[in-house]
Amino acid sequence: FFADGASLGTATLAAGKAQVATGGLTVGTHVITATFTPAGPYLASNGTLAPVQQVVSPPLTARNDAAGTLQGEA
């Protein structure tokens, strides 16, 4: 698997499917491609997904107000 031409890693094919995590991608749009290199009599294959957008939620911040209760906002 590749994102924008850089390797995301390899995966083992199981029941006709393979997957890798994309959580390490930066925020924005990425082109994801996969290449299948078979063993045995099968043919090689590759494909490209439609552009994928990685969205990151803002971090949670918390503060302690004067009354001593903890409030948070995201």
Secondary structure, 3 states (H helix, E strand, C coil): CEECCEECCCCCCECCECCCCCCCCCCEEECEEEEECCCCCCCCEEEECCCEEECCCCCCEEEECCCCCEEEEC
